[in-house]
Amino acid sequence: MAETFVIRLPGEPDVPVSWVVVNDIGAQTGESGSAHLAEAARSIGNRRVIVLVPATRVLRLRAEIPLRSMGRILQALPFALEEQIAQDVDTLHFAASDRDAGGQIPVAVVDKESMQQWTEQLRGAGIDAYGMYADSDGIAALPATTTLLLETDCALLRDQHGNTTVGDPASLDLMLELFMAGDGNAPDGENTRPEPINLLVFCEPEQHDENLAVWERLRTRLESVDVKVLGDGALPKLATHIVASPGVNLLQGAYARRSDYAAIWPFWRAAAILLLALFGLTLAVKGAGLVSMERQETRLDQAAETILRNNFPDVRQVRDPWGQLQSQLNIAERGAAGTATDFIDALKTLAEAAAEIQEITMETVNYRNGILTLRLQAPSVDSLDRLQQLVSRSGKFSADIQSANPTDEGIEGRMQIKGRGG
């Protein structure tokens, strides 16, 4: 698996950075550390680099812009969001990602001075970053759940809609009171209190001990409170989600990643010539075998036509023997919406994902109209989110968490798996 080197920049430029190495599904490979940026750069090797910057400097908004081109959307953002921002938009950098389920465009806004500082830091250390995200994007938005990341110097609160609140740990009680008072950032102008309110907390050991009374008080007011201690710090947790499900990449527009092809071409010239020679040789060999393959195809078409006429005598004219044979077989299945192959592939993908987690129990499995519906038991909402990511990584299927309800044994969840084209 390809590896990603995730660096988390602190608020001040001369403070050591923290870093961790994860694979393409966000699992830590065992390497992590803390050092000045130039020292950390020596550990990168051939891995791609993702940089997390302080969420305290990144404003997250949503925009409704009836444009398709990302270039035009970036041009329109300053004018569309000007009334929501007190600062002069000419001093700000705007970045956006794909539209969400509600048709809105997630937007990240950051001061150009901060962007300049971060890019100069990376350039000075010789680091070419693949992506740059606010560290709050490393917190998953989970159904019916608000997630709190509590560190010594920062508290990040992200609700089920992806809205983020950033504050000081000293103001934790105020943040939580505002959260419990209602969900004023719900989409479509809704201002309703989410029911049930489940709180998932990730915190450092010191913060856990200092806030024991807070956790107990919250348990009397919320549906559930699940506190997890981050013994190795927050970065491994943030890196897991940012690799599996990236947020808004700040490296857009004037800060978009560029490669200097002219500088690297001399190193690849000889390899390119050899590759072209190999391509020419391969093309000649393939051309010689093409005639033989066409003869075999003709014989196979004749065999398919024979099977079609022997088993389906109602077929009068045969133009596409394989296509017509498949069509007749589908009719014989009496209109079943999902084929056995789709069902088996979906089960195989689910089994491979569940094998990596192991603590999830499947209660019921139902397959209908090309959709695999599961009722399962998991120890936590976090485990459900991990299963969703593992199923979706194949690219062939997408997973959607329909519900996540706390029980005495953990979390009872409902998930649907369907093909990407479904």
N, C-alpha and C positions, 0 to 999 in steps of 0.2 A: 504493500500500500504506500502511496505517496505521503510524505510528511509535510507538515506546516509548522513553521517557527512563529509562534504568537508572542509578540512583545507588548507589554502594557506600559505606556509612558506615564510618569507621575505628573503632578501639576507644575512642578518646578523643573527647569531644564538641567540643572546640575545634580539632581538626585538620582541614585541608581535606579535602573529599570528592572522589572521582573519579566521573566520569559519562561516559556514551556513549549515542548515539542509534542504535537498530537498527530494522529493519522487522519485519513480523509473522512472518517466518521466521527472525529472528535475525541477518540480514546487516547489518553496520554500514553506515550511510549516509554516514560520513565525519566526523561531528561527535563530538568527545570533548573532555574537559578536566578540570581539577582546580582547585577553588576552594572557598571557604567556602560552606556550604549556602545562605545567603541569596543569594549571587551566582549559584550554580548554578541556583537557582529562577527567575531571570530568563531563563534559556535554555530553559525547558520549553515555553512556548507552549501549544498545544492538545493536546500529546501526553499519553498516559497515562503514569503514573509507577510504576515497580517499584523497590523498595528492597532492597538486599542488606545484611545485617548480619553481623558476625563470627561464624563457626561456632564459635569458642572459647566463645561464650556460649549456644550452642544445643545441647541434648542430643537426639540422634535415637534413638528406640526404635521397637519394633513392639508392637502389642497385638492380642489375640484377644478381641473383644467381640461376642456374638451379638445385636447390635441393628442396626436399619436406619436409624433417624433420626439424622442428624448431631448434632442438638441433644442427644439422649439419650446419644450416644456421648461427646460432650464432657463431659457431666456425670459419666459413669462412669469416664473416664480416670484421674482422680486416685486413685480407689480401686483400679482395676485395676493401676496401675503403682507404687503406694505402696511396695511391698517392694523395687523396683529403684532407688529414689531415696533418697539419704541425707538430702536437705533436706526441710524441712516443706512438704508439698504445698500448703498454704494460701498460701505465698509464691510459688507458681509458676503460670505461664500455660501451658495445654495447647492444642495445635492438632493437627488431623488432616486427612488427605486420603483419597481413595478407596482401597478395598482393593486390594492388589497381587495378582499372579497366584496367590500361595499363600493368598489369603483373609485375610491379615493387614492391619492398619491401620497405615500409617506415621504416626508421631507425632513432633512437635517440642515440646520442653519448654524454657521460658526463664523466667528470674527476672522477676517482675512489675516489679521496680525497673528492669531493663534495658528492658522494654517501655515503661514510663512515660517513661524518658529518651529513647528513640528517637521515640516519638509526639510528645512535647513539642518535640523538635528540629524535626520536620517541620512541626508546627502553627505554631511560631514563625517558620518561613520561608514560611508560606503554602502548603505542599505537601499535596495530598490524594492519598495513595498508593493505587494500585489494588491492589497486593500487596506483601507483605514476606516475604522468604525468607532463610534462612541461605545465605551465599555458597557453602557446600559443595554446595548443591542445583544450582549452576551447572556441576557436573562430572557428565558422563554416566556411567551404569553400563553398561559394555560387556561382551558375552559373552567369557568366558575371559580377561578383561583387568582388571588393577588400574591405576587412573589416579592419578598423583601430581602435585599442583600445588604447586610449590615457589617461595615468595617470600622476600623478605628477612626478614620477621618471622613467617612462618607456613608450615607444611607440612600439606597436606591429602591424605589417602590414601583413595580410595574404591574398593571392590572390585566384582566383577561382580554382587553381590547388592544393592548400594546402601548397604552399611554404610560409615560414615565414621570415620576416625581423624584427630584433629587434634593437632598437636604443634609443638614448636619446631624450627627448622632445625638447631639445635645437636644435637638428639636424632635426626637423620635416620637415622643408622646403626642405632640401637636400633629405631626404627619399622620399618625395612626388614627387620631380623632377625626381628622378631615376625611380620611379614607372611609372610616366607618359611618360618617355622616351621610355619605351618598357617593354615587358615581357620576360626577358632573361632566366627565369626559367621554361618556358613552357615545357611540356613533348615532348619526341621524337626529341629533339634538335631544336624545333621551336623557332624562335626569332621574334615574331610578336606582334604588339601592339593590345591588346584585344579590340574589337569593339562590342557594345559600352562599354566605361569605366564608370562603376557605382561605387561610393565610399560610403560605409556605415560606419559611424563614431559612436563609443561609447566613451564617454569621461566624466570625472568628471566635476562638475559645474565650477570650477576655470579654467580648461583647455578650456572649451567651451568659456568663456568670454574672455580669453586671446587671442584666435585664431579666433575671429569673422572675422577679415580681411582675414585670410587664407581661411575660408569657402567661403566667398564671391568671392574671387579670383578663387578658384577651380570651383565654379559653372559656371564660364565663359569659362572654359577649358574642363570640363568633361561632360559626358552625364547627370549624375545626382549626387547630393551630399545630402545624408540623414544623419543628425546629431541627435543623441539621447543622452540625458544627463542621466548619471547614478547617481541618487540621493543617492542610498545606496551603492555606490562603485561598483567595477567591479566584485567582487567575485560571487554574485548571478547570473550574466550573464554567467560567466565562468562555474559555477557549473551546470547550466541548460544543457549546451551542453556536458560537459564531462561525465555526467551520461547517457544521451540519446545516445551519439555517442563517445565512448572513443577513444583516440589516441593510442600512443605507450606507453605501460606500462613499466616503468623503472625497475620494480621488476622482473627481469629475471636473469638467470644464477646464479652467486654467491649470488645475492641479492633476489632470488625468495622467495616468502612467504612460510614458513614452519609452520606446526602445531605440537606441542608437544603432541602426542596422549597418551604417557605413563603418562604424568602429569595430563591429564584431564580424563583418564579412570576411576579412583576411583569415580569420581563424577557422572558418567553415568552408573556404573555397575548395580545398582538396576533397573534403568530405562530400561536397555538393557534386563535384565532377564524378566521383566514384558512384554516387547515388544515381546520377543520370545514366551512367554506363550500365549499371545493374538494371535500371528500369528498361533500357533498350533491349538488353539480353532477355529479360523476363517477357517483354512484349513479343519478341521473336518466338520464344518457346510456347507462349500461350497461343500465338497465331497458328503454329504448327499443329497444336492439339485441338484447335477450334473445329476443323473439318471432321475429326473423329467424334467430337462431342455432338455435332449436328446430326451425324448418322445415328448415334445412340438416341438422340432426342426423337428422331423420326420413328425409330422402332418402339420407343416408349409410348409415343402418341398412338401408334397403331394398337398397342396392347391395351391402352386405356379405352380406345374406341370399342374394342372387342368386348371388354368387361361391361361397358355402358350398354351396348346393344343386347348382350346376353341377360343382364339383370334388370334392365329397364326398357322393355320392348316398346313402350309408348313413345319413346324418343324417336322422332322421324329423321331429323336432319342434325348432323354432328359437324359443328364448326370449331368448337373449342373442347376437345374431349375431356381434358382435366378439369376445366371450369364447370362443364355440364355435369361431370361425375360428382364433383363436390356439391353442386347445387342439389342434385338428387339425393345425396346422402343427408344434407341438411333438412330436406323435406321429410325424409324418413325419420328424422328425430322428432317429428310432430311439433315443429315450431319452437323448440327449446331456445331461449334467448341466449344463454351462455353455453359454450361448448365445454366438453369434458377437458379439453386441453387448457382452456382458460382457468377452469376450476383447479386443475392440478397445479398449474403454474402459480396461482394465487396461494394455494396451500403450501407449496414449496417455499415461496418467498416468506410467508408468515413463519414457517417452521425454522428457517434459517435465522430470522430476526429473533424469535423467541429463544432460540438456543443460546444466543449471546447474552441474554438477560437471565433466563432460567427461573427467576422467582415469580413469574407471571403464570397464572393458571387459567386455562380456557374453560369457561362454564358451558357455553353453547356456541355452535357454529351453524350459520344458515347461508345458503347460496341461492340467489334468485335474481333474475334479470341482469346477470353479469356482475352482481355486487355481493361480496362476502361480508356478512354481518356477524360480529363477534360480541359475546358478553363474557367478560373476563374479570379476574380478581388479581389486583396488584398491590404491593406493599405501600406504594405512594403514587402521587400524581406525577412525580418526576420519572418513575419507571414507565408509566403510560406514554409520556412524552418521548422517552428514549425509544420505545417500541415503534412509535409513529415515525421517527426519524429513520430507523433501520429499515422499515418496510419501504419507505419512500425513496431510499437511496438507490434502489435498483433501477429507477427510471421508468420501469414498465408499469408499476402500480403506484397509486397514491392512497395514503391512509388519512382518515379523518376521525378525530375523537368526538363522538356525539355527546357523551356525558361522562362525568367523573364524580361519583357520590361516595362519601366516606361511610364505612361500615366498621363493625367491631374487628374484622380481620384485616382491614386496610382500606383500599379503594375499589369499589365496584364500577367498572367502566364499560362503555359501549363504543365500539369502533367499527367503521366501515372501510373496506378495501375494495378498490375498483381500478380498472385499467386506466391508463393516462388518457386514452381516447374515449373513455366512457362518459 
